Amino acid sequence: MNSNLGIILAVCIPVSIQIPSECAPGSCTLESPFFFPTCPSICTNEPTIVCTQTNKELPTCTGNSVYRTLSSLSAEQDCQDLWIRKQKDYEAYSYSTFYNPLRQLMTYNCMLYQNCELENENLNPPMLGKLTGRRKCVPQPKCELLSLKEGPLVSHWSTCLPIVDVYSEQADHGTICFRSFQCAEEEMLRKEMLTCEQGTWTINNLPINPDEADKDCKCPNLKVSAQPGTNLACTTPVNKTTFDEGGREYYILGEDGTQNTCILFCDSNFYGSLSCSAKDGRLGWWLNDDNPVSDSISCNNGFNVFK
């Protein structure tokens, strides 16, 4: 059995606003896992909170009585959870375990640090035992509310990190959002991302007016072969108006970009419904609400053939 078994882990967290921020211009960056700008700091001071657990006894903490409700420190995740509960107060934490083979005792330690020094080139030589932390920068201006555009084919910004409703809450600097669906297949290759940068909304790094962030999409065209035995009953009537090079006639659904729903009959037999809607992150035509249709469809002796 090993003696002096030890594990040291460090994770950086932001400090509370009451701790003076002196981050140099240009040093504030967005670093995972934070969704707000931070700058590097170094913790060489004594920890503010020290929590210890021996074997399966309840942990005890010095520095703040609020942690008396802590139930366990037997895993690094327990220390991280403790840090998360007070993430605005501390820049870093360390976790360690020690085993005493003579007494057969395992000790777990969780330490939280605050009031660390800003990282700079003058801290030489490097100090032993230092922890690299992240200090929260001066709060950046929030971004304005987005205007919610109504309509069945409007693509909204539905998923944001950190979680925020950008139509009812001002977003913090560094917030990123993604659309509820893309308007067309080709847009899937350049998926748009909305970002709040120092009070300004940008889409793929281009500034955007908050009133114009939502996109009113249009249905793509769908060709339905008008061969004998094919009939369509649509909420918005569609006429046979298009011929291909071989002289074959087609119905064109979505020609004006509007939403439509049609019932398809093959040789007077009901085959299914066609509808233009947003599903699975994209806008397109669907057969019976679950089968995607690409750009054309036809009847062949009562059966559907995809092209």
Summary of the structure (lengths in Angstrom):
residues: 307
radius of gyration: 30.2
end to end distance: 68.0
largest distance: 93.1
contacts: 880
relative contact order: 0.12
helix: 8%
strand: 41%
